[in-house]
Amino acid sequence: MITGFSIALIVFSLLMVLLVLLHKGKGGGLSDLFGGGMSSSLGGSSVVEKNLDRMTIIVGVCWITTIVVLGLLLKNSY
């Protein structure tokens, strides 16, 4: 059971990294360094951004839940 949650944590972690990197840069931080300051027609739709936000929130909640459950399982196994 712990192995299943560990695998789920790895999958959710990779999905979180991917989803966060897909977001469009909003300010003048590191996103400008890597070309985020240039205007592009890719991903300009507000519907796409809203869906990406929703997916990021859902994966984030699953990620945090998996961490808490895995922590409780590991605490109780010792």
N, C-alpha and C positions, 0 to 999 in steps of 0.2 A: 504494500500500500504506500509506503514511503517512497519507493522507487517510482511509482506512478505520479505522485505529486512532484517529485524532483524533475521528471521529464516534462510535466506540464509547466513547471516553473521556467525551465529552459526555453520551451516553445513560446510562452507568454513574454519572456524577456526579449527574445529575438523579434517577436511581433511589435513590442513596444518600441524598440530601437528603430525598426523599419517605419512604423507609423509616425514617430516623432520626426524622423528625417524627411518624410514626405511633406510635412507641413511647409507652407510658404513662409519665408522670413518676413517679419513685420517691422523690424527695427534696423538700426545701424550697428549691429553686433558682429558676430562671427559669420552671419549669413552673407554680409556684404563682402567679406574676405573671399568667400568661395563662389561669388557670382550671384548671390541672392538679391543684390541691389538692382540688377538689371530687370527691366520689365519684360515679361514673356507671356505669350498667349497660352502657355501650358498651365492647366489647373486654374484658370481665371474665373471659372464658374463658382458662384456662391453655393450652389447645390453640392458641388464636389467638396468644397471646404467644410460644409455642414456635416456631410456624411463622414468625412475623414475625422472631424471632431468627435462625432458620435462613436465611431469605431475605436478611436483612441481612448475615450472615456470607458467604454465597455471592456476593452482589453486591460486597461489600467485597474479597473475594479476587480477583474478576474485575477490579475497579477498580485494585487495586494491580498486578496482572499486566499490565494494559493500559498503565499508567504506565511500568513497567519496560521492556516491549517497545518502546513508543514512544520512550523515552529511548535505548535501544540503537540503534534504527533511525535516529534523528536524529544520534546520535554517529557512526555509520558512514557517514552520507550526506555529511558534510563532509570 
